[in-house]
Amino acid sequence: MPLPTTAQEKYGLEFASKGIAQEYRTTLELFPGTAMDVKNEFSLTFDLSLTPNAPSYFGYVFRMVDNKDQNIDLVYDVHNQSFNLVTGNEFSGISFKADFDKICHQWQHVRLDFNINKRLIKLSLNGQTIDSAITALSPGHQLKIFFGVNHYKELTFFDLPPMRLKDIKIYQEDQLQYHWALNQTNGNTDTDLVNKKVAFINNPVWLAHTYHEWNKTRDFVIKGNASVAYDHRTGTLYINGSDSIYISNNNNLTTSKLARPRGLSSGNIAVFDEQTHQICNFLVDEKKVARYDSTHHTWDNVTNAESVTRYWHSNRFFSRYDSSIYIFGGYGDYHYKNEVQRAGKTWETLKVTGDHFTPRYMAALGANINGDSAYIIGGYGSLKGDQLLNPHNLYDLTLFDVKHKTFKKIYELPEPAQPFVFGNSMIIDTHQQCYYALTFANDRSQSSLQLIKGSLSKPVYTRLASSIPFRYFDVKSRAELFYDQQNEKLITVILFSENNTTRVQIYTILFPPSELTPHTVSEKNSYLWTPLACLLLGIVAFLSIIKRKKKVVVKPAFIAINVQEEIPVPEILPKPAILLFGDFTVIDKTGEDISKLFSPLLKELFLLLLLHSVTNKTGISSEKINEILWAGRSVKDAKNNRSVNMVKLKNILDKIGEYTLIKENGKWLLLFSEGTVDIDLQNFYHLLSNKDIEELVRITGRGIFLGETEYSWLDKFKSDISADIIPVLTQFLEDQAPDPGFIIAVCNCILHFDSLCEEAIMFKCRALVALRQHSTAKALYSNFTKEYQAIYGETFEKDYIAVLEQ
């Protein structure tokens, strides 16, 4: 993967512009509350670039206003694709066309020289004079200077290009007077480095922050055991669900619904075929590849949804060299794997030579652009693959040669003080001989992803950017890293699958990210600070003890044993569960989905008993059950049918967990022993009373209550639940100011229950705009107004801008 060889400085100011409500657009005022006194000659310089892939670039870069209210502007004209200098109400005749690719990816140094007495203006770009002109204006000797939005007097405007600025300088008589570097990470001011003049910024987007902090752009739940593929050519993510393909490109998320839903087996893998431009999906165990037909929204091969892989966390890549998919390693049945498999015209296990490739999983793999070589680093495994024989973390970097089918060990990283493994994929830059990968501690459930940059030839690496929270639960968790070349961003995708649903989180950061610390980790200084800090703390503690003159009995050192490594995590059984939000799903004591055991009649009987026991806790009478399920039957026939089906239902309930099915005061009650079965509806009411919004969103994010189940008696339950949840979530949106990603998750939950909830639509549109997903926001609004018109027979009263500005 070719990465930029020269990076822009990682600081500056980005301007919020097109698609953002006017009050949220960025303005920079150099002399707030005052003006700059100028003599005769002065110069204004700054570094400028444009944000890539914006929908429009029209607008004012800056405006100068003198004490006579005369203006000089630099404006981008989209029709001529040029920057034009405007003086007053006239074009000055000075304009330039910049190389659009360069101005979006490299800083352009702009310089304007002014001679007031001669009324002369000269413009230069990157040290070369573009043009000069005599202006008809007679400029004054006091100036106010604005970049971006301008609210000054009647000269107000809101149109500005999506741009970035840094290092604004003003010279008078060739002497530097002011220098605003715009090297901030937060706040609304920047102080010049010469005379300490404070500039004011409204709605700033500081680049130093965006190069250091990961930005969560998406957080949503989809059906099925999801997998992810990435098209490097277009920068498009494909996330496979059981009923849809979710497509993410440049922060825009669209959904392609499958013509026929499909089951996704546990541990399925996806990859993008760069030759046929198709998404491929497979379970390694079945040794066949399914390909997605984007025209008909179908898959040509269907994997067994009930299968569970024996190749968890294996690595894969598509090779352009021979148009094949390669799969490495994995874990299952208490064994780590080192097999190399190739899926081309046939599926085969390759015979490889060269250095020994230790059996492993949780390694990172990245291929070169030609697909003839792949680098694999780290992981967790054992020398012979047996989990009982000293499993441990691995830190070797190995090269696999596709043509010769050989492994070559390049080096081994020094063992760190805190062990770690890797996210599944990494980015390779053979030109600069480096890689980018995600690491995380695998000895804790609440872990975090840390980006590193390492060498392909020497055992050194550097930590980059902030960390990302990562809920680690072995085979349920997965992290992937991709590079978006068009937008110069790194993308991290986190998948967490349980109960046949997957939570998907997408994070992005500008490339190249800032270093976390100025030090490089190597054999000499690996985690040097950790033992040093411990030593210093120990000395301080020792001196403190001596000072207090207290005797302390020193106990033998306790060595913590990581028991988790000796227990096969894939065999850890999930808690039995009854999930009623979204698809009706029942998980038994062994972790199996037994929903299919419920015939339509047994399902309705079960729900009658459960809902009348959980919601009002009063139960349901035999007469009511007979009336609903066996209407028109004699009392005797209805009783016989009820008795027979109660026995069948009990056989299923025995598989779920401890329960009691009793008749009290003439009514049936179905109760499960407390804490033994996870019933989402029960949790829902508990969370509702505690106003635990995050958990409520997690539960209701699966979908509407029994969305695919329709009974006339069920309508009241559905209506009551909607009436309970919508006001709570709506009030939360009005009272709180969470991050836009969570606002969208809350709105999605509301829209599950009421697709025409105006408040949810408005909050979601604003959140999408805050995440710069303008086309998605506009499409959401457009679809809403069409549905509103169809149902109510009238036009929605607020236009798109009013929705954003409210």
Secondary structure, DSSP 8 states (H G I E B T S, - for coil): ----SS---S--EEE--TTS-GGGS-EEESSTTS-EE--SEEEEEEEEEE-TT-S---EEEEEEEETT--EEEEEEETTTTEEEEEETTEEEEEEE---HHHHHHS-EEEEEEEETTTTEEEEEETTEEEEEEE-S----SEEEEEEESB-SGGG-B----SEEEEEEEEEETTEEEEEE----SSSSEEE-TTT--EEEEESEEEHHHHTTS-EEEEEEEEESS-EEEEETTTTEEEEE-SSEEEEEETTEEEEEE-SS-----BT-EEEEETTTTEEEEEEGGGTEEEEEETTTTEESS---TT-B-S-BT-EEEEETTTTEEEEEEEEETTEEEEEEEEESSSEEE---EES----EES-EEEE-TTSSEEEEEEEEE-TTSBTTS--EEEEEEEEEETTTTEEEEEEE----SS--EE-SB-EEETTTTEEEEEEE-SS-SEEEEEEEEEESSSS-EEEEEEEEEEE--GGGEEEEEEEETTTTEEEEEEEEEETTEEEEEEEEEESS--BSSS--B-TTTTTTHHHHHHHHHHHHHHHHHHHHT-------------GGGGS-GGG-----EEE-BSS-EEE-TTS-B-GGG--HHHHHHHHHHHHHHHTSSS-EEHHHHHHHHSTTS-HHHHHHHHHHHHHHHHHHHHHH--EEEEEETTEEEEEE-TTTSEEHHHHHHHHHHHT-HHHHHHHHTT-SBTTT---GGGHHHHHHHHHHHHHHHHHHHHH----HHHHHHHHHHHHHH-TT-HHHHHHHHHHHHHTT-HHHHHHHHHHHHHHHHHHHSS--SS-HHHHHH-
